[in-house]
Amino acid sequence: MRFGVILKLDRNSADRISDIQSTLTGGEEDDPFQIYDIIYGVDPHLTFALYDDIEPSIIIDAIESVFQDTAPIPIDFASIALFPGSVLYLAPRVTLELLKFHTAFHRFTGLSANACDVHYLPESWVPHCSLGVPLPVEELSRAMMKVGYGWTPVEGHLVSAEFVSFPPVTSLHLNQFE
């Protein structure tokens, strides 16, 4: 079992991104990229941290402290990008506010760097909303074209921080921004 801290999007933004994801899958029975089960376990989000093993109270305390009295955080997914390993994602404009929250969260946990997946540490984190994990290499250009055709940025807000375990995705704690 793994654990994650995710920032959830407002309903309108999440629905727009879900629509983009559905252009890749078509549906559970007709999934040309074979990613349906991967992306439909949880609404579109930004992942703040991933852990293989963690004491839940540490993460819950960090979420409560760092996001106390936080208003919804504006986010603008301005582009489509690709990680090595064929992971297609939406890339937000990175703001100082978002980076400060991310760094504060990791500092508050007081955990050693090897406790968290290296891709989510402050020195290496790339904010993103995954569209497909991983896409078959032979289908990558087609997937990029499907998402890119008619592309317009997705603007919205991050509205909560959630601590989850997976698989399957189970909410362990939710902090709604006010």
PyMOL commands that set and color helices and strands:
alter all, ss='L'
color gray80, all
select helices_A, chain A and resi 11-25+36-39+56-66+96-109+113-115+118-120+137-148
alter helices_A, ss='H'
color red, helices_A
select strands_A, chain A and resi 2-9+45-51+73-83+87-92+129-132+154-166+170-176
alter strands_A, ss='S'
color yellow, strands_A
deselect
rebuild
show_as cartoon
